[in-house]
Amino acid sequence: MEDLTLDETGHGDPAAVFSETHRAEARTAGICPNVVVLFGATGDLSRRKLLPGLLNLSQARLLPDFRVIGAARTEMTDDEFRDYALEACTEFGRRDFSEEARREFAQRLSYVNVKAGPEPLRSAVTKAEEELGDPVKRLLYMSVPPTAALKLIELVEEAGIAPGSRIIMEKPFGTDLASARELNDEIHKVFSEHQVFRIDHFLGKEAAQNILVLRFANGLFEPIWNRSHIAHVQIDVPETLSVGSRGSFYEETGAYRDMVVTHLMQILAFLAMEPPTHLDPLAITEEKNKVFRSIRPIDPARVVRGQYDEYRSEPGVDPQSEVETLIGLKCEVDNWRWSDVPFYLRTGKRMAEGARIISIAFREPPQSMFPSGSGVGQYGPDHLTFDLDDYARLSLSFYGKRPGPTMTLEKTSMQFSRTEADGGGDSLEAYERLIRDAMAGDHTLFTTADGIERLWEVSAPLLENPPPIELYFSHSWGPKSLNELIAPDTWRLPFARRWRG
């Protein structure tokens, strides 16, 4: 690496920080130098995920030459923002970096107060682009709710930095079909659809992307990935946490708007999509949108809405609130591959266990030759289970013979974790991957306006006629009607057999 021209305070020539090797590696990966404007730079997401993620990406040599302009309403100097960013990286970063590396990163940062209007923002972007030289791209990260983002988009337009920029939008992408269309219309007044990246961190996880690899790269699975061999699918994201300080936000959204439309339905699309013609963003996006178009409107009679017993005493919550903190539903994909295969979705706050699980239940053999009492059929169908947590684990359960003189069967499993593989510990965190993809203009793991609007369209019957709220005890598995929803099948959580350590 070339010598750094930083003085003892960490100040110096920012253009000399990254080596030519680093720049060459990044350009080889198809990414030009980027100016990242991070709106909401002093917020919780920025502090916990985005700033530490940018540091990690830069030190892993996965970013081009770049500058980060923090933008928020807080009064702050460049040096104060650098200190703030480094404190965030120390507190929430996944890796320890040397002081030299931290100083390298800090010199990429500057700050703009958005209350000062468009001119300081335009000047900061112009200065950063001049430092980087040509070619250069702009990435505008709206780390704020969409309603606040619309005001910032006006600021971006007034500053003249919208043309050619890419913009990352955070959820929620509307609260119903009308609001989603209004939001998209307002965004499209300034940005074309190919410039917009609607982020879902669930799709940035290694395990979520492994669904595509498992299905389409292995002859073992794709031939049986259909209604002839799969009985049902579960997508299950229980959480032990309460809504905490997000009570007022949850009052506007609830579990369905917060989790199902944005996260669980996106995972469903990866599970249900047809093989794309190519492994490129447009082909994958089209197959995902075909799934959304095939989803039947959600039937309120096949939905359970729950609320944990302490919710109405949470800060910012209406004491008479009818907002759900738990949602369970049966979803159907009305196409040739998945006809009559139910997809069961469940997520909730303050439940007995936290997990992010996908379970594929296979149909049992039509006839058994094994004797009564052997155990066959006693433990339910075989399952292929994905764990979407940071371990990216996979399990396949099946019947095997218990050692001994009698024909006694028991369920066993084969399990795999990415941490057991070479490089398994080096995977990118979800936001890191998605930031890098947006810099490269790769829409594969992002959601389109058409897709979001279609999901709100199929949600309309539920939103217009929601079933009544059912209370459940904190740290439980929710109301009993959840079990009735899935009967005669059963929820995979809690597991009868745990993941091996």
MARGULUM-24827 format. One line per 8 residues: number of its first residue (from 1); for each residue x, y, z of C-alpha. Coordinates in steps of 0.05 Angstrom, whole numbers, plus 5000, padded with zeros to 4 digits. Example, Ala and Ser with C-alpha at 12.3 -4.5 7.8 and 13.67 -1.06 7.14 Angstrom:
MARGULUM-24827
1	5246/4910/5156 | 5273/4979/5143
//
This chain:
MARGULUM-24827
1	5000/5000/5000 | 5024/5070/4985 | 5045/5117/5041 | 4989/5154/5076 | 4993/5229/5082 | 4955/5236/5148 | 4980/5278/5206 | 4972/5257/5279
9	4901/5282/5281 | 4881/5238/5223 | 4874/5298/5175 | 4910/5300/5109 | 4902/5289/5035 | 4840/5244/5027 | 4857/5229/4955 | 4920/5192/4977
17	4886/5144/5024 | 4866/5085/4979 | 4917/5049/4937 | 4914/5041/4862 | 4907/4966/4873 | 4844/4979/4913 | 4816/5024/4859 | 4832/4972/4805
25	4799/4916/4845 | 4735/4956/4853 | 4732/4977/4780 | 4744/4904/4760 | 4681/4887/4800 | 4643/4936/4756 | 4635/4993/4807 | 4656/5064/4793
33	4678/5112/4849 | 4618/5134/4888 | 4595/5195/4927 | 4547/5168/4981 | 4499/5220/5010 | 4473/5189/5074 | 4408/5224/5094 | 4389/5209/5166
41	4463/5202/5181 | 4454/5212/5256 | 4397/5162/5262 | 4395/5093/5292 | 4401/5054/5227 | 4461/5095/5204 | 4495/5086/5271 | 4482/5012/5279
49	4488/4987/5207 | 4507/5036/5152 | 4569/5071/5179 | 4600/5006/5207 | 4581/4971/5142 | 4615/5023/5099 | 4678/5017/5141 | 4678/4941/5135
57	4666/4943/5060 | 4723/4993/5049 | 4772/4953/5090 | 4752/4888/5056 | 4770/4922/4989 | 4699/4914/4964 | 4686/4988/4951 | 4715/5034/4899
65	4745/5101/4917 | 4688/5137/4953 | 4665/5196/4996 | 4608/5196/5047 | 4569/5260/5059 | 4528/5254/5123 | 4464/5294/5118 | 4416/5307/5176
73	4383/5363/5215 | 4433/5362/5273 | 4483/5418/5279 | 4551/5385/5268 | 4619/5399/5237 | 4657/5352/5192 | 4703/5332/5248 | 4645/5321/5296
81	4612/5275/5245 | 4676/5237/5236 | 4681/5226/5311 | 4608/5205/5313 | 4619/5155/5257 | 4681/5125/5289 | 4645/5118/5355 | 4588/5081/5319
89	4638/5036/5284 | 4672/5020/5351 | 4605/5005/5385 | 4570/4966/5330 | 4624/4944/5281 | 4633/4869/5270 | 4709/4873/5265 | 4765/4910/5299
97	4806/4955/5254 | 4872/4990/5266 | 4875/5063/5282 | 4906/5075/5214 | 4846/5041/5180 | 4797/5082/5220 | 4832/5146/5201 | 4831/5125/5128
105	4756/5117/5132 | 4745/5181/5171 | 4778/5223/5117 | 4724/5199/5069 | 4670/5233/5111 | 4640/5302/5112 | 4575/5331/5137 | 4518/5376/5113
113	4459/5403/5153 | 4397/5394/5110 | 4364/5453/5144 | 4414/5498/5107 | 4379/5485/5041 | 4402/5459/4973 | 4465/5501/4962 | 4510/5469/5017
121	4488/5400/4993 | 4504/5416/4921 | 4572/5445/4941 | 4590/5384/4983 | 4573/5336/4927 | 4611/5377/4875 | 4673/5379/4920 | 4670/5304/4932
129	4662/5289/4858 | 4721/5334/4841 | 4764/5296/4891 | 4745/5229/4860 | 4750/5249/4787 | 4715/5215/4729 | 4680/5168/4725 | 4639/5177/4788
137	4569/5157/4811 | 4523/5184/4865 | 4485/5140/4915 | 4432/5175/4957 | 4413/5133/5018 | 4347/5154/5049 | 4357/5127/5120 | 4292/5159/5140
145	4218/5139/5134 | 4189/5148/5064 | 4145/5207/5085 | 4208/5244/5108 | 4245/5220/5046 | 4196/5256/5000 | 4216/5323/5030 | 4289/5305/5022
153	4277/5285/4950 | 4252/5356/4938 | 4317/5381/4968 | 4357/5334/4922 | 4319/5361/4862 | 4331/5433/4882 | 4405/5418/4892 | 4408/5390/4821
161	4439/5323/4842 | 4382/5277/4822 | 4401/5264/4749 | 4445/5202/4744 | 4439/5187/4819 | 4416/5121/4849 | 4371/5125/4909 | 4359/5074/4964
169	4291/5077/4998 | 4274/5047/5066 | 4207/5015/5083 | 4149/5021/5093 | 4133/5029/5019 | 4063/5055/5033 | 4009/5028/5080 | 3959/5007/5026
177	3952/5008/4951 | 3931/5081/4947 | 3989/5106/4990 | 4039/5061/4954 | 4018/5089/4887 | 4021/5160/4913 | 4091/5147/4942 | 4116/5117/4876
185	4085/5174/4836 | 4121/5226/4878 | 4187/5189/4873 | 4179/5181/4798 | 4171/5256/4789 | 4245/5262/4805 | 4274/5192/4793 | 4261/5140/4740
193	4247/5069/4765 | 4316/5043/4746 | 4347/5094/4794 | 4306/5070/4854 | 4329/5014/4901 | 4276/4995/4953 | 4315/4958/5006 | 4296/4895/5043
201	4352/4871/5088 | 4322/4801/5091 | 4341/4790/5018 | 4413/4812/5032 | 4425/4754/5078 | 4469/4697/5053 | 4416/4645/5071 | 4363/4680/5029
209	4408/4680/4968 | 4426/4608/4981 | 4353/4591/4966 | 4366/4609/4893 | 4431/4568/4892 | 4399/4508/4925 | 4341/4507/4877 | 4372/4523/4811
217	4443/4495/4817 | 4425/4426/4844 | 4390/4371/4805 | 4371/4341/4872 | 4321/4395/4890 | 4292/4430/4828 | 4255/4368/4801 | 4217/4361/4867
225	4204/4436/4879 | 4130/4434/4861 | 4060/4414/4883 | 4072/4340/4868 | 4125/4334/4922 | 4115/4393/4970 | 4056/4392/5018 | 4063/4462/5047
233	4113/4517/5061 | 4124/4557/5126 | 4158/4624/5132 | 4164/4638/5206 | 4196/4700/5239 | 4177/4702/5313 | 4212/4754/5356 | 4222/4757/5431
241	4229/4833/5432 | 4172/4881/5447 | 4158/4942/5404 | 4198/4982/5455 | 4206/5054/5435 | 4173/5041/5367 | 4102/5042/5395 | 4079/5102/5355
249	4108/5073/5291 | 4075/5006/5304 | 4008/5040/5315 | 4012/5064/5242 | 4035/4998/5213 | 4024/4935/5255 | 4057/4868/5242 | 4026/4857/5173
257	4048/4923/5142 | 4115/4922/5179 | 4137/4851/5164 | 4094/4812/5116 | 4089/4858/5055 | 4161/4881/5061 | 4198/4819/5084 | 4160/4753/5085
265	4128/4762/5016 | 4196/4776/4986 | 4223/4711/5014 | 4161/4676/4987 | 4178/4701/4918 | 4248/4670/4921 | 4218/4604/4942 | 4162/4603/4891
273	4192/4636/4829 | 4204/4599/4764 | 4276/4589/4739 | 4299/4656/4708 | 4327/4655/4638 | 4391/4687/4663 | 4421/4703/4731 | 4414/4778/4720
281	4371/4830/4756 | 4317/4839/4702 | 4305/4764/4694 | 4301/4751/4769 | 4257/4812/4781 | 4209/4790/4727 | 4202/4720/4758 | 4191/4750/4827
289	4137/4796/4800 | 4103/4736/4765 | 4097/4704/4834 | 4066/4768/4862 | 4016/4770/4805 | 3997/4697/4820 | 3984/4707/4894 | 3910/4703/4909
297	3879/4761/4949 | 3889/4748/5023 | 3826/4718/5054 | 3812/4749/5123 | 3781/4683/5144 | 3850/4652/5137 | 3886/4704/5179 | 3899/4707/5254
305	3915/4775/5286 | 3943/4776/5356 | 3967/4827/5406 | 4013/4813/5465 | 3984/4828/5533 | 4031/4885/5551 | 4027/4922/5484 | 3974/4974/5504
313	4019/4998/5561 | 4079/5011/5516 | 4100/5084/5503 | 4064/5115/5444 | 4010/5062/5442 | 3935/5076/5445 | 3906/5044/5509 | 3849/5018/5465
321	3893/4997/5407 | 3868/4945/5358 | 3936/4940/5322 | 3964/4870/5314 | 4033/4853/5341 | 4026/4782/5312 | 4001/4759/5246 | 3991/4688/5218
329	3961/4675/5150 | 3951/4625/5095 | 3974/4649/5028 | 3962/4614/4961 | 4001/4621/4896 | 3953/4607/4839 | 3997/4578/4785 | 4015/4511/4754
337	4074/4496/4801 | 4041/4514/4867 | 3966/4501/4858 | 3936/4477/4925 | 4002/4484/4963 | 3990/4530/5022 | 4044/4580/5044 | 4037/4594/5118
345	4067/4660/5142 | 4076/4678/5215 | 4111/4734/5252 | 4101/4768/5318 | 4130/4808/5376 | 4141/4782/5446 | 4138/4709/5427 | 4170/4649/5461
353	4230/4646/5416 | 4266/4688/5364 | 4280/4657/5296 | 4278/4667/5221 | 4259/4600/5192 | 4235/4573/5125 | 4208/4502/5126 | 4191/4462/5064
361	4146/4402/5083 | 4149/4345/5033 | 4091/4299/5018 | 4093/4232/5053 | 4094/4167/5013 | 4024/4146/4991 | 4029/4077/5022 | 4073/4048/5077
369	4102/3977/5078 | 4128/3986/5149 | 4092/3950/5205 | 4045/3983/5255 | 4085/4011/5313 | 4149/4021/5272 | 4144/4096/5280 | 4134/4114/5208
377	4088/4174/5201 | 4092/4188/5275 | 4137/4249/5269 | 4105/4284/5210 | 4132/4297/5141 | 4205/4306/5120 | 4227/4379/5121 | 4279/4421/5087
385	4293/4478/5135 | 4330/4543/5122 | 4353/4585/5181 | 4360/4657/5158 | 4402/4680/5217 | 4475/4698/5211 | 4496/4625/5214 | 4459/4610/5148
393	4442/4540/5169 | 4406/4486/5129 | 4374/4421/5154 | 4342/4362/5118 | 4302/4315/5162 | 4282/4244/5143 | 4266/4176/5172 | 4321/4127/5189
401	4324/4059/5223 | 4342/4059/5296 | 4399/4009/5308 | 4374/3944/5337 | 4338/3879/5320 | 4269/3910/5305 | 4245/3954/5248 | 4238/4017/5289
409	4242/4084/5253 | 4261/4152/5279 | 4271/4221/5250 | 4342/4244/5239 | 4373/4301/5200 | 4432/4325/5160 | 4453/4396/5178 | 4499/4446/5147
417	4523/4515/5168 | 4560/4566/5126 | 4608/4576/5184 | 4633/4505/5172 | 4654/4522/5100 | 4716/4556/5076 | 4704/4631/5081 | 4638/4620/5118
425	4658/4671/5170 | 4674/4724/5118 | 4604/4735/5091 | 4577/4805/5083 | 4524/4832/5130 | 4458/4844/5094 | 4463/4920/5090 | 4535/4916/5066
433	4517/4871/5008 | 4457/4914/4989 | 4497/4979/4991 | 4549/4948/4945 | 4496/4921/4898 | 4463/4989/4893 | 4531/5021/4877 | 4537/4971/4820
441	4466/4984/4796 | 4445/4912/4811 | 4370/4908/4826 | 4368/4832/4839 | 4356/4837/4914 | 4312/4899/4912 | 4237/4909/4903 | 4203/4944/4844
449	4144/4992/4845 | 4101/4942/4807 | 4117/4887/4857 | 4101/4929/4918 | 4036/4955/4888 | 4014/4884/4871 | 4026/4861/4942 | 3983/4918/4969
457	3930/4899/4918 | 3926/4827/4944 | 3927/4854/5015 | 3865/4897/5005 | 3812/4847/5030 | 3850/4838/5095 | 3863/4912/5106 | 3790/4929/5091
465	3760/4874/5134 | 3812/4851/5186 | 3793/4795/5235 | 3787/4815/5308 | 3849/4820/5353 | 3863/4761/5399 | 3906/4773/5460 | 3964/4727/5476
473	4013/4723/5534 | 4082/4752/5526 | 4135/4699/5512 | 4083/4649/5487 | 4070/4621/5418 | 4009/4665/5407 | 3935/4651/5408 | 3910/4579/5399
481	3876/4598/5334 | 3944/4598/5301 | 3945/4523/5308 | 3876/4518/5280 | 3898/4560/5220 | 3951/4509/5199 | 3915/4444/5221 | 3922/4387/5207
489	3994/4409/5197 | 4035/4440/5254 | 4083/4498/5261 | 4156/4477/5259 | 4174/4522/5317 | 4188/4503/5371 | 4234/4449/5341 | 4231/4379/5369
497	4305/4374/5350 | 4351/4433/5359 | 4406/4457/5312 | 4471/4423/5328 | 4523/4469/5359
//
